[in-house]
Amino acid sequence: MKAEDIIWTSDDFDRFQAGDSIIFEKVYNCYYKTLLSKVFKFCSQLEDAEEIVQETFIRLYQHRQALSEPAAIFPFLFTASKHLTITFFRKKVVKAKYLESLGKDWTDVSISFQQQMENYDIQQLIMNVLEELPAQQKLIFIKNKIDNHSYQEISDLYGLKKNTVRNHIALASKFVRFKLEKLLFILFLIKSFF
């Protein structure tokens, strides 16, 4: 389905702004592939691109009432996906700089011990954060991110739609990322001062 194929009535747009899942799915199906292809050009991993596009649609849903007309939907999606892609790369750069900085601050002997401690601490932090997720999100997230199952494999395994699996992973990833960024920032500060 192409953007031109959507025929909007004033009732459809009102339902979209009210959060009607059927209309939102219509918008999702219309724009998903276009956004994914644009974002994928800048990402080396398809799953990174898919997460960015999922987050873009979450933002659309959150800000749907601010849109004044159907013609504003694609510009919103395009701009949001562009900003999220830039943010994704910034985070990668910051993480790389943090790891580089950490490597310079420790001798070879202390690095080995430090890495063992950090790996244990980070694993413990991740497990604690995962425990806060709803049961199904946790299960799907672990299958995808830890056990390396694809969206399709998880969909087949649990009898869920692939989009449902994708949404669970997007929401869980956002939650885990948010929690871990806060915790890692605190660890970084502690290490910087001690």
Buried (B, 14 or more C-beta within 10 A) or exposed (E): EEEEEBEBEEEBBEBBBEEBEEBBEBBBEBBBEBBBEBBBEBBEEEBBBBBBBBBBBBBBBEEBEEBEEBEEBBEBBBEBBBEBBEEBEEEEEEEEEBEEEBEEEBEEEEBEEBEEEBEEEBEEBBEEBBEEBEEBBBBBBBBBBEEEBBBEBBBEEBEBEEBBBBBBBBBBBBBBEEBBEEBBEEBEEEBEEE
